[in-house]
């Protein structure tokens, strides 16, 4: 077992720019907690229990790859519409995540007058080490998902990409 697997907790963080799209639009994507499948490469995401948009709501997400279903349930812990941030925890999964808590934020960014206004999405997480993964795998996982999401938002909303 490598040194990184002996760590009590793993911490992951990724930040991505979303060009040509304002903070309000990007926040509308993140705050729509039970529609993650619209923005990430997963097959399904729906409300499993609770009230949409309220702390305590649980979403179920799943994808099938090579005949194997990978799934997770995530519970919204906090949501702050003024600061444009939310936190959630994984409450069940078959991917090896334990004690996973994440915070996602939409942050302002002024790219340039030529390109228009953009913003950033920041995704931070803390979890127990995941069996069969390295800490770099965790960083790649959240970075890849965040880049995919930013690209899809840009293609959907930014006049720069129309």
KOLLO-252000 format. One record per atom (N, C-alpha, C, O): residue number from 1; atom name; x, y, z. Coordinates in pm, whole numbers, m for minus. Layout:
KOLLO-252000
NUM	CA	X	Y	Z
...
end
This chain:
KOLLO-252000
1	N	86	m117	0
1	CA	0	0	0
1	C	90	123	0
1	O	181	132	83
2	N	67	218	m91
2	CA	148	338	m101
2	C	120	433	14
2	O	21	420	85
3	N	209	529	30
3	CA	194	629	136
3	C	62	704	127
3	O	1	733	230
4	N	16	736	5
4	CA	m108	813	m8
4	C	m229	735	42
4	O	m327	796	85
5	N	m225	602	39
5	CA	m337	523	88
5	C	m337	513	240
5	O	m437	471	298
6	N	m227	551	306
6	CA	m223	552	451
6	C	m279	683	507
6	O	m305	693	627
7	N	m298	782	421
7	CA	m351	910	466
7	C	m491	891	524
7	O	m569	809	475
8	N	m521	969	628
8	CA	m652	959	689
8	C	m760	1001	591
8	O	m861	932	578
9	N	m740	1112	523
9	CA	m838	1163	427
9	C	m766	1208	300
9	O	m652	1255	305
10	N	m834	1191	189
10	CA	m787	1248	63
10	C	m860	1378	39
10	O	m978	1391	74
11	N	m791	1473	m19
11	CA	m852	1599	m59
11	C	m832	1618	m208
11	O	m721	1601	m260
12	N	m939	1653	m276
12	CA	m932	1679	m419
12	C	m988	1817	m448
12	O	m1079	1864	m379
13	N	m934	1880	m551
13	CA	m984	2012	m589
13	C	m958	2032	m738
13	O	m852	1998	m790
14	N	m1059	2087	m803
14	CA	m1045	2123	m944
14	C	m1118	2255	m966
14	O	m1221	2282	m904
15	N	m1063	2336	m1053
15	CA	m1124	2464	m1092
15	C	m1120	2471	m1243
15	O	m1018	2440	m1305
16	N	m1231	2513	m1302
16	CA	m1237	2525	m1446
16	C	m1305	2657	m1482
16	O	m1398	2701	m1414
17	N	m1258	2719	m1589
17	CA	m1322	2840	m1642
17	C	m1437	2802	m1733
17	O	m1429	2705	m1809
18	N	m1543	2879	m1725
18	CA	m1656	2864	m1817
18	C	m1663	2997	m1892
18	O	m1707	3098	m1837
19	N	m1619	2997	m2016
19	CA	m1606	3121	m2092
19	C	m1736	3164	m2156
19	O	m1814	3081	m2205
20	N	m1759	3294	m2156
20	CA	m1872	3350	m2227
20	C	m2008	3324	m2163
20	O	m2111	3348	m2226
21	N	m2008	3275	m2042
21	CA	m2133	3242	m1973
21	C	m2128	3304	m1834
21	O	m2027	3291	m1763
22	N	m2235	3370	m1794
22	CA	m2230	3439	m1665
22	C	m2258	3345	m1548
22	O	m2302	3231	m1565
23	N	m2230	3397	m1430
23	CA	m2243	3319	m1307
23	C	m2386	3270	m1284
23	O	m2406	3158	m1235
24	N	m2484	3351	m1317
24	CA	m2623	3312	m1293
24	C	m2661	3188	m1373
24	O	m2728	3098	m1323
25	N	m2617	3183	m1497
25	CA	m2648	3067	m1581
25	C	m2579	2942	m1528
25	O	m2640	2836	m1518
26	N	m2452	2955	m1494
26	CA	m2378	2839	m1444
26	C	m2437	2793	m1309
26	O	m2447	2673	m1283
27	N	m2474	2888	m1224
27	CA	m2536	2852	m1097
27	C	m2668	2778	m1120
27	O	m2700	2684	m1047
28	N	m2744	2819	m1220
28	CA	m2871	2750	m1247
28	C	m2848	2603	m1282
28	O	m2933	2519	m1253
29	N	m2735	2572	m1343
29	CA	m2700	2433	m1373
29	C	m2669	2357	m1243
29	O	m2721	2248	m1221
30	N	m2585	2416	m1157
30	CA	m2544	2347	m1034
30	C	m2658	2332	m934
30	O	m2672	2228	m870
31	N	m2739	2436	m921
31	CA	m2846	2430	m821
31	C	m2957	2333	m860
31	O	m3036	2293	m775
32	N	m2963	2293	m985
32	CA	m3060	2194	m1032
32	C	m3004	2055	m998
32	O	m2966	1979	m1086
33	N	m3001	2027	m871
33	CA	m2926	1916	m811
33	C	m2961	1778	m869
33	O	m2874	1692	m877
34	N	m3083	1758	m908
34	CA	m3126	1624	m952
34	C	m3126	1607	m1103
34	O	m3190	1515	m1155
35	N	m3056	1693	m1175
35	CA	m3047	1681	m1320
35	C	m2902	1679	m1368
35	O	m2869	1734	m1474
36	N	m2817	1616	m1291
36	CA	m2675	1609	m1323
36	C	m2648	1541	m1457
36	O	m2549	1572	m1524
37	N	m2734	1448	m1497
37	CA	m2716	1374	m1623
37	C	m2722	1465	m1745
37	O	m2676	1427	m1853
38	N	m2778	1584	m1731
38	CA	m2781	1679	m1843
38	C	m2643	1739	m1871
38	O	m2618	1789	m1981
39	N	m2555	1734	m1771
39	CA	m2428	1805	m1780
39	C	m2304	1717	m1766
39	O	m2193	1762	m1794
40	N	m2323	1594	m1722
40	CA	m2210	1502	m1705
40	C	m2236	1373	m1785
40	O	m2351	1342	m1816
41	N	m2130	1300	m1816
41	CA	m2147	1178	m1895
41	C	m2195	1061	m1809
41	O	m2124	962	m1789
42	N	m2318	1075	m1757
42	CA	m2383	968	m1682
42	C	m2518	942	m1747
42	O	m2574	1030	m1812
43	N	m2571	821	m1728
43	CA	m2695	784	m1795
43	C	m2820	841	m1730
43	O	m2914	879	m1799
44	N	m2821	846	m1598
44	CA	m2942	891	m1529
44	C	m2911	963	m1400
44	O	m2809	936	m1336
45	N	m2997	1054	m1362
45	CA	m2991	1123	m1234
45	C	m3132	1168	m1202
45	O	m3196	1237	m1283
46	N	m3181	1130	m1086
46	CA	m3316	1172	m1049
46	C	m3327	1182	m897
46	O	m3246	1128	m822
47	N	m3432	1253	m853
47	CA	m3458	1268	m711
47	C	m3499	1132	m656
47	O	m3593	1070	m706
48	N	m3428	1088	m554
48	CA	m3458	961	m490
48	C	m3550	982	m370
48	O	m3642	903	m346
49	N	m3524	1091	m295
49	CA	m3610	1126	m182
49	C	m3587	1271	m145
49	O	m3485	1330	m179
50	N	m3683	1328	m74
50	CA	m3671	1466	m28
50	C	m3738	1564	m122
50	O	m3813	1526	m212
51	N	m3710	1692	m98
51	CA	m3770	1801	m174
51	C	m3664	1864	m263
51	O	m3557	1902	m216
52	N	m3695	1873	m394
52	CA	m3601	1933	m489
52	C	m3548	2066	m439
52	O	m3623	2150	m390
53	N	m3417	2084	m451
53	CA	m3354	2211	m418
53	C	m3339	2240	m271
53	O	m3288	2347	m234
54	N	m3381	2150	m185
54	CA	m3373	2172	m40
54	C	m3269	2079	23
54	O	m3255	1965	m19
55	N	m3195	2129	123
55	CA	m3104	2039	194
55	C	m3179	1914	240
55	O	m3291	1922	290
56	N	m3116	1801	222
56	CA	m3177	1673	257
56	C	m3222	1594	136
56	O	m3242	1473	146
57	N	m3240	1661	20
57	CA	m3279	1588	m100
57	C	m3166	1493	m138
57	O	m3048	1527	m127
58	N	m3203	1374	m184
58	CA	m3105	1274	m226
58	C	m3127	1244	m373
58	O	m3239	1217	m417
59	N	m3018	1251	m451
59	CA	m3025	1215	m593
59	C	m2959	1080	m613
59	O	m2863	1044	m545
60	N	m3014	1004	m710
60	CA	m2957	877	m750
60	C	m2901	897	m890
60	O	m2971	946	m979
61	N	m2776	859	m910
61	CA	m2711	871	m1041
61	C	m2649	736	m1077
61	O	m2599	664	m991
62	N	m2654	703	m1206
62	CA	m2598	575	m1250
62	C	m2559	580	m1396
62	O	m2612	659	m1475
63	N	m2464	493	m1430
63	CA	m2420	472	m1568
63	C	m2385	326	m1585
63	O	m2340	260	m1492
64	N	m2407	277	m1706
64	CA	m2370	140	m1738
64	C	m2254	144	m1837
64	O	m2265	203	m1944
65	N	m2145	80	m1799
65	CA	m2026	70	m1885
65	C	m1987	m77	m1894
65	O	m1963	m143	m1793
66	N	m1981	m127	m2016
66	CA	m1941	m266	m2040
66	C	m2024	m362	m1956
66	O	m1972	m459	m1902
67	N	m2154	m336	m1947
67	CA	m2246	m425	m1877
67	C	m2248	m410	m1725
67	O	m2322	m481	m1658
68	N	m2167	m320	m1672
68	CA	m2162	m299	m1527
68	C	m2225	m165	m1492
68	O	m2190	m62	m1550
69	N	m2318	m167	m1398
69	CA	m2382	m43	m1352
69	C	m2300	14	m1237
69	O	m2275	m54	m1138
70	N	m2259	139	m1252
70	CA	m2193	213	m1144
70	C	m2292	316	m1096
70	O	m2346	392	m1177
71	N	m2318	321	m966
71	CA	m2421	411	m914
71	C	m2374	480	m787
71	O	m2282	434	m720
72	N	m2439	590	m757
72	CA	m2416	660	m631
72	C	m2541	739	m593
72	O	m2617	782	m680
73	N	m2559	757	m463
73	CA	m2664	842	m408
73	C	m2594	955	m335
73	O	m2502	933	m256
74	N	m2639	1077	m363
74	CA	m2578	1195	m301
74	C	m2686	1279	m233
74	O	m2794	1300	m287
75	N	m2653	1325	m114
75	CA	m2747	1405	m34
75	C	m2699	1550	m30
75	O	m2584	1577	6
76	N	m2788	1641	m66
76	CA	m2759	1784	m59
76	C	m2754	1825	88
76	O	m2852	1808	161
77	N	m2640	1879	130
77	CA	m2623	1922	269
77	C	m2659	2069	288
77	O	m2735	2104	378
78	N	m2604	2154	202
78	CA	m2630	2298	210
78	C	m2642	2354	69
78	O	m2586	2300	m26
79	N	m2716	2463	58
79	CA	m2724	2536	m69
79	C	m2736	2684	m35
79	O	m2822	2724	44
80	N	m2651	2765	m96
80	CA	m2649	2910	m70
80	C	m2660	2980	m205
80	O	m2564	2985	m282
81	N	m2778	3035	m233
81	CA	m2804	3099	m361
81	C	m2732	3233	m374
81	O	m2704	3277	m486
82	N	m2703	3299	m263
82	CA	m2632	3427	m267
82	C	m2485	3405	m299
82	O	m2429	3472	m387
83	N	m2420	3311	m229
83	CA	m2278	3281	m251
83	C	m2257	3185	m368
83	O	m2143	3160	m408
84	N	m2366	3132	m421
84	CA	m2362	3034	m532
84	C	m2271	2915	m500
84	O	m2175	2886	m571
85	N	m2305	2847	m391
85	CA	m2230	2727	m354
85	C	m2325	2626	m291
85	O	m2430	2660	m237
86	N	m2284	2501	m300
86	CA	m2359	2394	m237
86	C	m2262	2288	m189
86	O	m2149	2277	m237
87	N	m2309	2210	m93
87	CA	m2229	2097	m47
87	C	m2317	1974	m46
87	O	m2439	1982	m29
88	N	m2254	1859	m65
88	CA	m2326	1733	m67
88	C	m2235	1622	m19
88	O	m2113	1637	m14
89	N	m2297	1509	17
89	CA	m2220	1391	56
89	C	m2272	1269	m18
89	O	m2390	1260	m51
90	N	m2182	1175	m42
90	CA	m2223	1047	m99
90	C	m2275	962	17
90	O	m2204	938	114
91	N	m2401	918	5
91	CA	m2463	838	111
91	C	m2475	690	73
91	O	m2517	609	155
92	N	m2439	656	m49
92	CA	m2438	517	m93
92	C	m2377	510	m232
92	O	m2395	602	m312
93	N	m2304	403	m262
93	CA	m2244	386	m394
93	C	m2183	248	m405
93	O	m2165	179	m305
94	N	m2152	209	m526
94	CA	m2081	82	m547
94	C	m1945	105	m612
94	O	m1889	17	m677
95	N	m1892	226	m593
95	CA	m1765	263	m656
95	C	m1650	275	m556
95	O	m1537	304	m595
96	N	m1678	251	m428
96	CA	m1571	252	m328
96	C	m1555	382	m251
96	O	m1464	392	m169
97	N	m1640	480	m274
97	CA	m1629	606	m200
97	C	m1684	590	m60
97	O	m1792	535	m40
98	N	m1607	640	38
98	CA	m1651	640	177
98	C	m1622	777	236
98	O	m1517	837	212
99	N	m1718	825	314
99	CA	m1703	954	383
99	C	m1666	1067	286
99	O	m1579	1149	315
100	N	m1732	1068	171
100	CA	m1707	1168	67
100	C	m1800	1287	88
100	O	m1922	1271	93
101	N	m1741	1406	100
101	CA	m1816	1531	109
101	C	m1753	1629	10
101	O	m1631	1639	0
102	N	m1838	1701	m65
102	CA	m1788	1794	m165
102	C	m1858	1930	m152
102	O	m1970	1940	m104
103	N	m1787	2031	m197
103	CA	m1841	2166	m208
103	C	m1819	2212	m352
103	O	m1709	2200	m405
104	N	m1924	2263	m413
104	CA	m1914	2320	m548
104	C	m1952	2467	m541
104	O	m2051	2504	m478
105	N	m1871	2551	m608
105	CA	m1893	2695	m606
105	C	m1885	2751	m747
105	O	m1810	2700	m831
106	N	m1963	2855	m771
106	CA	m1950	2934	m893
106	C	m1885	3064	m853
106	O	m1934	3135	m765
107	N	m1774	3096	m917
107	CA	m1695	3214	m882
107	C	m1684	3308	m1002
107	O	m1683	3263	m1116
108	N	m1676	3439	m976
108	CA	m1667	3535	m1088
108	C	m1532	3528	m1158
108	O	m1431	3490	m1099
109	N	m1534	3566	m1285
109	CA	m1411	3574	m1364
109	C	m1435	3668	m1479
109	O	m1533	3654	m1552
110	N	m1348	3763	m1496
110	CA	m1353	3853	m1612
110	C	m1239	3811	m1701
110	O	m1122	3832	m1667
111	N	m1271	3754	m1816
111	CA	m1166	3703	m1905
111	C	m1102	3818	m1982
111	O	m984	3847	m1962
112	N	m1177	3883	m2068
112	CA	m1129	4001	m2138
112	C	m1250	4068	m2203
112	O	m1355	4007	m2218
113	N	m1234	4194	m2240
113	CA	m1343	4266	m2304
113	C	m1380	4203	m2438
113	O	m1496	4209	m2478
114	N	m1284	4144	m2506
114	CA	m1310	4082	m2636
114	C	m1396	3957	m2624
114	O	m1482	3931	m2708
115	N	m1371	3880	m2519
115	CA	m1438	3752	m2506
115	C	m1565	3758	m2421
115	O	m1644	3665	m2423
116	N	m1584	3865	m2348
116	CA	m1702	3874	m2262
116	C	m1674	3817	m2125
116	O	m1561	3779	m2093
117	N	m1775	3811	m2046
117	CA	m1762	3767	m1908
117	C	m1770	3615	m1901
117	O	m1843	3551	m1977
118	N	m1696	3561	m1812
118	CA	m1702	3419	m1785
118	C	m1708	3399	m1635
118	O	m1725	3495	m1559
119	N	m1693	3278	m1593
119	CA	m1689	3248	m1450
119	C	m1609	3121	m1431
119	O	m1557	3064	m1527
120	N	m1599	3077	m1308
120	CA	m1528	2954	m1277
120	C	m1618	2864	m1193
120	O	m1703	2912	m1117
121	N	m1598	2736	m1206
121	CA	m1659	2639	m1116
121	C	m1546	2575	m1038
121	O	m1446	2531	m1094
122	N	m1564	2571	m908
122	CA	m1466	2507	m819
122	C	m1533	2387	m752
122	O	m1644	2398	m701
123	N	m1465	2274	m754
123	CA	m1516	2151	m694
123	C	m1409	2100	m598
123	O	m1300	2062	m640
124	N	m1441	2099	m471
124	CA	m1350	2048	m368
124	C	m1415	1929	m301
124	O	m1537	1927	m281
125	N	m1336	1830	m267
125	CA	m1391	1715	m196
125	C	m1290	1660	m96
125	O	m1169	1679	m109
126	N	m1345	1592	2
126	CA	m1266	1520	102
126	C	m1330	1384	116
126	O	m1453	1372	125
127	N	m1248	1280	118
127	CA	m1303	1145	135
127	C	m1195	1053	192
127	O	m1077	1088	197
128	N	m1240	936	234
128	CA	m1145	832	272
128	C	m1076	783	144
128	O	m1134	792	36
129	N	m954	732	155
129	CA	m891	674	37
129	C	m981	568	m27
129	O	m1048	491	42
130	N	m981	566	m159
130	CA	m1065	473	m235
130	C	m980	353	m275
130	O	m876	368	m339
131	N	m1025	235	m236
131	CA	m949	113	m267
131	C	m933	97	m418
131	O	m1030	108	m493
132	N	m811	71	m461
132	CA	m783	51	m603
132	C	m755	181	m678
132	O	m724	178	m797
133	N	m765	294	m609
133	CA	m738	424	m670
133	C	m615	485	m605
133	O	m576	447	m495
134	N	m555	580	m676
134	CA	m452	665	m617
134	C	m515	802	m596
134	O	m622	831	m650
135	N	m449	886	m520
135	CA	m497	1023	m502
135	C	m503	1094	m637
135	O	m593	1175	m661
136	N	m408	1065	m725
136	CA	m409	1123	m860
136	C	m533	1079	m938
136	O	m588	1156	m1016
137	N	m577	955	m917
137	CA	m701	909	m981
137	C	m820	994	m938
137	O	m905	1029	m1020
138	N	m826	1028	m809
138	CA	m934	1112	m759
138	C	m928	1250	m825
138	O	m1030	1302	m870
139	N	m809	1308	m831
139	CA	m793	1439	m896
139	C	m835	1432	m1043
139	O	m902	1522	m1092
140	N	m795	1328	m1112
140	CA	m833	1312	m1253
140	C	m983	1296	m1268
140	O	m1043	1353	m1359
141	N	m1044	1220	m1180
141	CA	m1188	1194	m1184
141	C	m1266	1324	m1173
141	O	m1351	1352	m1257
142	N	m1237	1404	m1070
142	CA	m1314	1528	m1054
142	C	m1277	1630	m1162
142	O	m1363	1704	m1209
143	N	m1150	1633	m1201
143	CA	m1109	1726	m1307
143	C	m1174	1694	m1440
143	O	m1220	1785	m1510
144	N	m1179	1566	m1476
144	CA	m1242	1526	m1602
144	C	m1391	1557	m1603
144	O	m1444	1609	m1702
145	N	m1460	1526	m1493
145	CA	m1603	1556	m1486
145	C	m1628	1706	m1492
145	O	m1720	1751	m1560
146	N	m1546	1784	m1423
146	CA	m1566	1929	m1422
146	C	m1538	1989	m1559
146	O	m1612	2078	m1603
147	N	m1435	1943	m1628
147	CA	m1407	1991	m1764
147	C	m1520	1955	m1860
147	O	m1559	2037	m1944
148	N	m1573	1835	m1848
148	CA	m1684	1792	m1932
148	C	m1804	1885	m1910
148	O	m1867	1930	m2006
149	N	m1834	1912	m1781
149	CA	m1947	1998	m1748
149	C	m1927	2139	m1804
149	O	m2020	2195	m1863
150	N	m1810	2196	m1786
150	CA	m1783	2332	m1836
150	C	m1798	2339	m1987
150	O	m1858	2432	m2040
151	N	m1745	2239	m2057
151	CA	m1757	2237	m2203
151	C	m1902	2229	m2247
151	O	m1943	2298	m2341
152	N	m1980	2146	m2180
152	CA	m2120	2131	m2216
152	C	m2199	2260	m2188
152	O	m2286	2298	m2266
153	N	m2169	2326	m2077
153	CA	m2234	2454	m2046
153	C	m2198	2558	m2151
153	O	m2285	2630	m2200
154	N	m2070	2567	m2187
154	CA	m2027	2662	m2289
154	C	m2099	2637	m2421
154	O	m2149	2730	m2484
155	N	m2105	2511	m2462
155	CA	m2172	2479	m2589
155	C	m2321	2509	m2585
155	O	m2380	2542	m2688
156	N	m2382	2497	m2468
156	CA	m2526	2521	m2455
156	C	m2563	2667	m2441
156	O	m2668	2709	m2488
157	N	m2476	2746	m2376
157	CA	m2516	2882	m2338
157	C	m2429	2995	m2391
157	O	m2477	3108	m2403
158	N	m2305	2969	m2422
158	CA	m2214	3076	m2457
158	C	m2227	3117	m2605
158	O	m2222	3031	m2693
159	N	m2243	3247	m2632
159	CA	m2245	3291	m2772
159	C	m2110	3271	m2841
159	O	m2102	3271	m2964
160	N	m2003	3253	m2761
160	CA	m1871	3230	m2819
160	C	m1864	3096	m2893
160	O	m1781	3078	m2982
161	N	m1951	3003	m2857
161	CA	m1943	2867	m2910
161	C	m2063	2831	m2998
161	O	m2086	2714	m3028
162	N	m2140	2930	m3038
162	CA	m2259	2906	m3122
162	C	m2222	2917	m3267
162	O	m2307	2900	m3354
end
